[in-house]
Every structure is written in structure tokens, then in C-alpha cells.
Amino acid sequence: MALQAIAYAAVWAVHRHPAAPLFTPVLTPFVGILAVLLAASSVCLVLVSVRTLGRQWAIAARLIEGHQLITAGPYRFVRNPIYTGMFGMLIASGLVASHWLGLLLGSVLFLLGTVWRVRLEEQLLRTKFGTQFDHYRANVPALIPGVW
């Protein structure tokens, strides 16, 4: 979690000068629209994902009594849609406010922290659900469809 938080800090702390836009003036309005759409869809993805998990959701990975492997809702498309949404919010913030170096650094840190976190959480799920989780893992990408 700390590495993911540092990633957001990198994006927000490394501002670009207003006179030095990240994109050409022609592209800037389109990038702004893209960033708003990405941020809004990312927030919606996180909210729907948390709602789908219900009482099983927690900040830190844990199993509760009667824990079920959730494969419905956004979990049909990616195994970690909350992290996908968080990454979308990081990218949207970076497109609007960050210097390209801050966005790059933040993205790398976020992905490193997320890979680490996903591996730890998936060990827990593998222990609980065995081959059921292995089948789910083999058929559903971890974070970004078509990438990982």
C-alpha cells in the first residue's frame, strides 16, 4: 500500500509549469476530456467493485468466515478491478496536472506496488480456493485486459 501511495505522491508532487503543457495546444482539450472520462469511469469501477465484494472488502487482504471467490461484476473482466480503477485515477491525474516525469515515475511505482500486492493477495486466495482460483487466474487478467 505504501508504494501505491508514494506513486500518487510522485504524480501530484511533480507539477509541470503551466507554460509547458504536456501536450500541444491542439491536443490539450482532448486530453482533458479523456482525463475526465478516465477519472469518472475509474471511480465508478472502484465503487462497483467494492459493492460487488460486499462485506469481504477490506483495505488489507484477509479472509473472513464464509469467504467466497468473487468472479461476478467487474471481476469477470479483471481479477483486481479496484487496482485497475486506482491506476486509471493515477493516469487521469497525471495527464491533467503532472510533469511527464512525475507521471512516468508514479506509474512505475504504482505498478511495482500493485504487482507485489496482487501476488500476496493471490497467495491467500490460492490457499483458500485451490484449483478454483487457479482456473479463474488462468482465464481472467490481473489488472489490464490484454496486458496483464
PyRosetta script that sets phi, psi and omega in degrees:
from pyrosetta import init, pose_from_sequence

init()
pose = pose_from_sequence("MALQAIAYAAVWAVHRHPAAPLFTPVLTPFVGILAVLLAASSVCLVLVSVRTLGRQWAIAARLIEGHQLITAGPYRFVRNPIYTGMFGMLIASGLVASHWLGLLLGSVLFLLGTVWRVRLEEQLLRTKFGTQFDHYRANVPALIPGVW")
pose.set_psi(1, -37.0)
pose.set_omega(1, -177.6)
pose.set_phi(2, -63.6)
pose.set_psi(2, -40.8)
pose.set_omega(2, -179.5)
pose.set_phi(3, -66.4)
pose.set_psi(3, -36.8)
pose.set_omega(3, 176.0)
pose.set_phi(4, -65.2)
pose.set_psi(4, -40.4)
pose.set_omega(4, 178.4)
pose.set_phi(5, -65.3)
pose.set_psi(5, -40.6)
pose.set_omega(5, 177.9)
pose.set_phi(6, -63.9)
pose.set_psi(6, -34.2)
pose.set_omega(6, 177.7)
pose.set_phi(7, -61.4)
pose.set_psi(7, -45.7)
pose.set_omega(7, 177.0)
pose.set_phi(8, -62.4)
pose.set_psi(8, -41.2)
pose.set_omega(8, 179.7)
pose.set_phi(9, -61.7)
pose.set_psi(9, -38.9)
pose.set_omega(9, 179.1)
pose.set_phi(10, -63.1)
pose.set_psi(10, -42.8)
pose.set_omega(10, 179.9)
pose.set_phi(11, -65.5)
pose.set_psi(11, -43.4)
pose.set_omega(11, -175.8)
pose.set_phi(12, -78.7)
pose.set_psi(12, -26.3)
pose.set_omega(12, -174.9)
pose.set_phi(13, -84.7)
pose.set_psi(13, -28.7)
pose.set_omega(13, -176.4)
pose.set_phi(14, -96.7)
pose.set_psi(14, 82.6)
pose.set_omega(14, -178.6)
pose.set_phi(15, -82.8)
pose.set_psi(15, 150.7)
pose.set_omega(15, 172.9)
pose.set_phi(16, -95.6)
pose.set_psi(16, 156.6)
pose.set_omega(16, 177.4)
pose.set_phi(17, -71.4)
pose.set_psi(17, 136.0)
pose.set_omega(17, -179.1)
pose.set_phi(18, -54.4)
pose.set_psi(18, -27.5)
pose.set_omega(18, 179.6)
pose.set_phi(19, -81.1)
pose.set_psi(19, -4.3)
pose.set_omega(19, 179.8)
pose.set_phi(20, -121.4)
pose.set_psi(20, 74.5)
pose.set_omega(20, -177.6)
pose.set_phi(21, -64.5)
pose.set_psi(21, 154.2)
pose.set_omega(21, 179.6)
pose.set_phi(22, -68.9)
pose.set_psi(22, -30.5)
pose.set_omega(22, -177.9)
pose.set_phi(23, -125.2)
pose.set_psi(23, 164.0)
pose.set_omega(23, 177.3)
pose.set_phi(24, -62.9)
pose.set_psi(24, 154.7)
pose.set_omega(24, -179.3)
pose.set_phi(25, -55.0)
pose.set_psi(25, -30.9)
pose.set_omega(25, 179.4)
pose.set_phi(26, -67.5)
pose.set_psi(26, -38.6)
pose.set_omega(26, -177.8)
pose.set_phi(27, -83.6)
pose.set_psi(27, -23.2)
pose.set_omega(27, -173.8)
pose.set_phi(28, -51.7)
pose.set_psi(28, -46.9)
pose.set_omega(28, 179.3)
pose.set_phi(29, -63.4)
pose.set_psi(29, -37.1)
pose.set_omega(29, 180.0)
pose.set_phi(30, -69.0)
pose.set_psi(30, -37.9)
pose.set_omega(30, 177.1)
pose.set_phi(31, -66.4)
pose.set_psi(31, -38.5)
pose.set_omega(31, 176.3)
pose.set_phi(32, -61.3)
pose.set_psi(32, -44.5)
pose.set_omega(32, 177.5)
pose.set_phi(33, -63.7)
pose.set_psi(33, -44.4)
pose.set_omega(33, 177.8)
pose.set_phi(34, -59.2)
pose.set_psi(34, -43.3)
pose.set_omega(34, -179.2)
pose.set_phi(35, -63.4)
pose.set_psi(35, -41.6)
pose.set_omega(35, 178.6)
pose.set_phi(36, -64.4)
pose.set_psi(36, -44.4)
pose.set_omega(36, 179.2)
pose.set_phi(37, -64.5)
pose.set_psi(37, -41.9)
pose.set_omega(37, 178.6)
pose.set_phi(38, -64.4)
pose.set_psi(38, -44.0)
pose.set_omega(38, 179.9)
pose.set_phi(39, -64.0)
pose.set_psi(39, -46.4)
pose.set_omega(39, -178.8)
pose.set_phi(40, -63.4)
pose.set_psi(40, -45.1)
pose.set_omega(40, -179.7)
pose.set_phi(41, -68.4)
pose.set_psi(41, -33.0)
pose.set_omega(41, 178.0)
pose.set_phi(42, -67.2)
pose.set_psi(42, -42.8)
pose.set_omega(42, 177.3)
pose.set_phi(43, -62.4)
pose.set_psi(43, -44.1)
pose.set_omega(43, 178.1)
pose.set_phi(44, -60.9)
pose.set_psi(44, -42.8)
pose.set_omega(44, 179.0)
pose.set_phi(45, -60.0)
pose.set_psi(45, -44.4)
pose.set_omega(45, 179.0)
pose.set_phi(46, -63.1)
pose.set_psi(46, -46.4)
pose.set_omega(46, -178.8)
pose.set_phi(47, -62.5)
pose.set_psi(47, -44.6)
pose.set_omega(47, 179.1)
pose.set_phi(48, -65.5)
pose.set_psi(48, -38.5)
pose.set_omega(48, -179.7)
pose.set_phi(49, -65.7)
pose.set_psi(49, -44.2)
pose.set_omega(49, 177.9)
pose.set_phi(50, -63.5)
pose.set_psi(50, -42.2)
pose.set_omega(50, 178.7)
pose.set_phi(51, -63.9)
pose.set_psi(51, -38.1)
pose.set_omega(51, 178.8)
pose.set_phi(52, -65.3)
pose.set_psi(52, -38.2)
pose.set_omega(52, 177.7)
pose.set_phi(53, -70.1)
pose.set_psi(53, -29.6)
pose.set_omega(53, -179.9)
pose.set_phi(54, 60.6)
pose.set_psi(54, -133.6)
pose.set_omega(54, -175.7)
pose.set_phi(55, -71.0)
pose.set_psi(55, -7.6)
pose.set_omega(55, 177.5)
pose.set_phi(56, -80.6)
pose.set_psi(56, -12.4)
pose.set_omega(56, -179.1)
pose.set_phi(57, -72.8)
pose.set_psi(57, 140.0)
pose.set_omega(57, 174.8)
pose.set_phi(58, -156.3)
pose.set_psi(58, 157.1)
pose.set_omega(58, 177.7)
pose.set_phi(59, -65.9)
pose.set_psi(59, -44.8)
pose.set_omega(59, 177.8)
pose.set_phi(60, -100.3)
pose.set_psi(60, 142.9)
pose.set_omega(60, -179.0)
pose.set_phi(61, -61.3)
pose.set_psi(61, 134.1)
pose.set_omega(61, 177.6)
pose.set_phi(62, -163.1)
pose.set_psi(62, 161.0)
pose.set_omega(62, 173.5)
pose.set_phi(63, -111.6)
pose.set_psi(63, 142.6)
pose.set_omega(63, 177.2)
pose.set_phi(64, -114.4)
pose.set_psi(64, 166.7)
pose.set_omega(64, 177.8)
pose.set_phi(65, -60.2)
pose.set_psi(65, 131.1)
pose.set_omega(65, -179.2)
pose.set_phi(66, 77.1)
pose.set_psi(66, 17.4)
pose.set_omega(66, -178.1)
pose.set_phi(67, -56.7)
pose.set_psi(67, 136.1)
pose.set_omega(67, 178.4)
pose.set_phi(68, -117.1)
pose.set_psi(68, 151.4)
pose.set_omega(68, 173.5)
pose.set_phi(69, -81.9)
pose.set_psi(69, 115.0)
pose.set_omega(69, -177.1)
pose.set_phi(70, -87.7)
pose.set_psi(70, 120.9)
pose.set_omega(70, 179.4)
pose.set_phi(71, -129.0)
pose.set_psi(71, 14.2)
pose.set_omega(71, -178.8)
pose.set_phi(72, -102.8)
pose.set_psi(72, 175.6)
pose.set_omega(72, 178.4)
pose.set_phi(73, 59.6)
pose.set_psi(73, -139.1)
pose.set_omega(73, -178.9)
pose.set_phi(74, -66.0)
pose.set_psi(74, -17.2)
pose.set_omega(74, 178.6)
pose.set_phi(75, -71.2)
pose.set_psi(75, -6.7)
pose.set_omega(75, 172.5)
pose.set_phi(76, -73.8)
pose.set_psi(76, -27.0)
pose.set_omega(76, -172.2)
pose.set_phi(77, -101.7)
pose.set_psi(77, -35.6)
pose.set_omega(77, 175.4)
pose.set_phi(78, -144.3)
pose.set_psi(78, 148.2)
pose.set_omega(78, -178.4)
pose.set_phi(79, -74.7)
pose.set_psi(79, -21.2)
pose.set_omega(79, -175.8)
pose.set_phi(80, -131.4)
pose.set_psi(80, 62.7)
pose.set_omega(80, -175.2)
pose.set_phi(81, -64.5)
pose.set_psi(81, -24.3)
pose.set_omega(81, 176.9)
pose.set_phi(82, -65.6)
pose.set_psi(82, -43.1)
pose.set_omega(82, 177.7)
pose.set_phi(83, -68.4)
pose.set_psi(83, -34.7)
pose.set_omega(83, 175.9)
pose.set_phi(84, -60.9)
pose.set_psi(84, -45.2)
pose.set_omega(84, 178.3)
pose.set_phi(85, -64.5)
pose.set_psi(85, -40.4)
pose.set_omega(85, 178.2)
pose.set_phi(86, -63.0)
pose.set_psi(86, -39.4)
pose.set_omega(86, 178.9)
pose.set_phi(87, -67.0)
pose.set_psi(87, -40.1)
pose.set_omega(87, 176.1)
pose.set_phi(88, -60.1)
pose.set_psi(88, -41.8)
pose.set_omega(88, 178.0)
pose.set_phi(89, -65.4)
pose.set_psi(89, -38.0)
pose.set_omega(89, 177.9)
pose.set_phi(90, -64.0)
pose.set_psi(90, -45.6)
pose.set_omega(90, 179.8)
pose.set_phi(91, -63.4)
pose.set_psi(91, -45.5)
pose.set_omega(91, -180.0)
pose.set_phi(92, -59.9)
pose.set_psi(92, -44.0)
pose.set_omega(92, 178.0)
pose.set_phi(93, -61.7)
pose.set_psi(93, -43.8)
pose.set_omega(93, -179.1)
pose.set_phi(94, -64.9)
pose.set_psi(94, -38.8)
pose.set_omega(94, 179.3)
pose.set_phi(95, -63.0)
pose.set_psi(95, -35.0)
pose.set_omega(95, -176.0)
pose.set_phi(96, -85.5)
pose.set_psi(96, -40.3)
pose.set_omega(96, -167.2)
pose.set_phi(97, -122.3)
pose.set_psi(97, -18.2)
pose.set_omega(97, -170.1)
pose.set_phi(98, -95.7)
pose.set_psi(98, 158.7)
pose.set_omega(98, 167.4)
pose.set_phi(99, -73.4)
pose.set_psi(99, 152.9)
pose.set_omega(99, -177.4)
pose.set_phi(100, -60.5)
pose.set_psi(100, -30.7)
pose.set_omega(100, 177.6)
pose.set_phi(101, -67.3)
pose.set_psi(101, -39.1)
pose.set_omega(101, 177.2)
pose.set_phi(102, -64.9)
pose.set_psi(102, -41.5)
pose.set_omega(102, 178.4)
pose.set_phi(103, -64.9)
pose.set_psi(103, -42.8)
pose.set_omega(103, 178.7)
pose.set_phi(104, -64.6)
pose.set_psi(104, -49.0)
pose.set_omega(104, 179.7)
pose.set_phi(105, -61.0)
pose.set_psi(105, -46.4)
pose.set_omega(105, 179.3)
pose.set_phi(106, -61.2)
pose.set_psi(106, -41.6)
pose.set_omega(106, 179.7)
pose.set_phi(107, -63.8)
pose.set_psi(107, -44.7)
pose.set_omega(107, 179.8)
pose.set_phi(108, -63.5)
pose.set_psi(108, -46.8)
pose.set_omega(108, 179.6)
pose.set_phi(109, -62.4)
pose.set_psi(109, -42.4)
pose.set_omega(109, 179.8)
pose.set_phi(110, -62.1)
pose.set_psi(110, -46.1)
pose.set_omega(110, -178.8)
pose.set_phi(111, -65.2)
pose.set_psi(111, -39.8)
pose.set_omega(111, 176.6)
pose.set_phi(112, -62.0)
pose.set_psi(112, -47.2)
pose.set_omega(112, 178.6)
pose.set_phi(113, -63.6)
pose.set_psi(113, -36.8)
pose.set_omega(113, -179.0)
pose.set_phi(114, -71.3)
pose.set_psi(114, -42.0)
pose.set_omega(114, 177.1)
pose.set_phi(115, -59.0)
pose.set_psi(115, -44.4)
pose.set_omega(115, 179.3)
pose.set_phi(116, -62.1)
pose.set_psi(116, -47.2)
pose.set_omega(116, -178.0)
pose.set_phi(117, -65.7)
pose.set_psi(117, -42.2)
pose.set_omega(117, 179.2)
pose.set_phi(118, -61.9)
pose.set_psi(118, -43.4)
pose.set_omega(118, -179.7)
pose.set_phi(119, -61.4)
pose.set_psi(119, -43.1)
pose.set_omega(119, 178.8)
pose.set_phi(120, -64.5)
pose.set_psi(120, -45.2)
pose.set_omega(120, -179.2)
pose.set_phi(121, -66.3)
pose.set_psi(121, -37.1)
pose.set_omega(121, -178.7)
pose.set_phi(122, -71.9)
pose.set_psi(122, -28.7)
pose.set_omega(122, 173.5)
pose.set_phi(123, -62.1)
pose.set_psi(123, -41.5)
pose.set_omega(123, 178.7)
pose.set_phi(124, -62.9)
pose.set_psi(124, -46.5)
pose.set_omega(124, -179.8)
pose.set_phi(125, -67.2)
pose.set_psi(125, -37.8)
pose.set_omega(125, 178.7)
pose.set_phi(126, -62.9)
pose.set_psi(126, -40.5)
pose.set_omega(126, 179.0)
pose.set_phi(127, -62.4)
pose.set_psi(127, -40.7)
pose.set_omega(127, -176.7)
pose.set_phi(128, -78.8)
pose.set_psi(128, -42.7)
pose.set_omega(128, -169.4)
pose.set_phi(129, -110.2)
pose.set_psi(129, -6.8)
pose.set_omega(129, 173.7)
pose.set_phi(130, 52.6)
pose.set_psi(130, -125.0)
pose.set_omega(130, -175.3)
pose.set_phi(131, -65.8)
pose.set_psi(131, -27.0)
pose.set_omega(131, 176.1)
pose.set_phi(132, -61.6)
pose.set_psi(132, -43.5)
pose.set_omega(132, 178.0)
pose.set_phi(133, -69.8)
pose.set_psi(133, -39.9)
pose.set_omega(133, 179.0)
pose.set_phi(134, -57.7)
pose.set_psi(134, -42.7)
pose.set_omega(134, 178.4)
pose.set_phi(135, -63.6)
pose.set_psi(135, -46.1)
pose.set_omega(135, 178.6)
pose.set_phi(136, -60.3)
pose.set_psi(136, -46.1)
pose.set_omega(136, -179.1)
pose.set_phi(137, -62.4)
pose.set_psi(137, -37.5)
pose.set_omega(137, -179.1)
pose.set_phi(138, -70.7)
pose.set_psi(138, -23.5)
pose.set_omega(138, -173.3)
pose.set_phi(139, -109.1)
pose.set_psi(139, -10.6)
pose.set_omega(139, -176.8)
pose.set_phi(140, -128.9)
pose.set_psi(140, 127.1)
pose.set_omega(140, -179.7)
pose.set_phi(141, -64.7)
pose.set_psi(141, 156.8)
pose.set_omega(141, -176.6)
pose.set_phi(142, -72.6)
pose.set_psi(142, -45.2)
pose.set_omega(142, -170.1)
pose.set_phi(143, -135.6)
pose.set_psi(143, -46.8)
pose.set_omega(143, -174.9)
pose.set_phi(144, -129.2)
pose.set_psi(144, 115.3)
pose.set_omega(144, -179.8)
pose.set_phi(145, -54.1)
pose.set_psi(145, 133.5)
pose.set_omega(145, 179.5)
pose.set_phi(146, 82.0)
pose.set_psi(146, -7.3)
pose.set_omega(146, -178.3)
pose.set_phi(147, -117.8)
pose.set_psi(147, -60.9)
pose.set_omega(147, 179.2)
pose.set_phi(148, -159.2)
pose.dump_pdb("model.pdb")
